[in-house]
């Protein structure tokens, strides 16, 4: 049986230097893009959705639900590590107890890739998630995706859990992982992009 | 004492019945945010559709979970999404072999609210791009809509009006005539 080796969710201390380096790369890339393509670098900072986690630098526990196929478990952990390597406040941690997020995968006949099922936004007490947020992946629509595409969708869903809403973007300008659809799969570099990080910083 | 026991028993029974309900999620209503395909054209919708039809939704036939409708085993043991099944009277089949009366699924907004999907208006002419789920319920074939809200459009005075608005743009087919879109469907 082929087993997928899961990446370990990194600690904040372990990736602080990488976060600083990442920030420098993002600033340099954004500056270069705006010089090379003036006029296309319109901002795509995702707006807040109305619910978020408590604190300015929250530790957000991700637990595995059942059913959850290995490919989507990998995508969720990879997405957590991708966010953890950015300067965005907070830290995702895989931990089965005290779950803030629980991840599932199943086959749905409806036309969606992944969803974040949350308490009703109107239930958010003072703007904070009152209960565990569920992330669900749809096998029927996503099993044909590459490993990278699955991770991009998972980064998008963790963005919602952070508190980000959808946004329009343009790969040639300033990409964001929070746009719906396939365009984000082919943007330069990889998500989360600078505007996604700014979106999280605006919330926390 | 005896009356207290009877009242307690009745209360316990009513509470357990309330908890069972219709077999759906017992928890409070939730909301959902979806990511999925964004269709750029009618041709793309058509490519993913088993049937394209004009008809009208006449009633909600039932409310189930996907696990109850398709069988939990087909979902890998999951309960799936809560769905509402709409009876649709088909007036004109443009593509495929949709029966006169079909069931079309929608996410049940009473149990899972989402901005990505709108409930069907009843007794209005609509165009549907449908996926055959290979399931029947009460003798009627069950279809799902291609692309959430992108795969159904309102019809008024011979023109289509998209319900969906994704990434700031109206969905495919918006403003086109029914005749032109029907002619473009394979």
Interface residues (C-beta under 8 A of the other chain):
Chain A: X49 X66 X67 X69 X104 X105 X106 X107 X108 X109 X110 X111 X112 X113 X114 X115 X116 X117 X118 X119 X120 X121 X123 X139 X141 X153 X156 X157 X160 X165 X166 X168 X179 X180 X181 X182 X183
Chain B: X28 X29 X30 X31 X32 X33 X34 X35 X36 X37 X38 X66 X70 X74 X75 X76 X77 X78 X80 X81 X83 X105 X107 X112 X113 X114 X116 X131 X133 X144 X145 X146 X147 X148 X151 X166 X167 X168
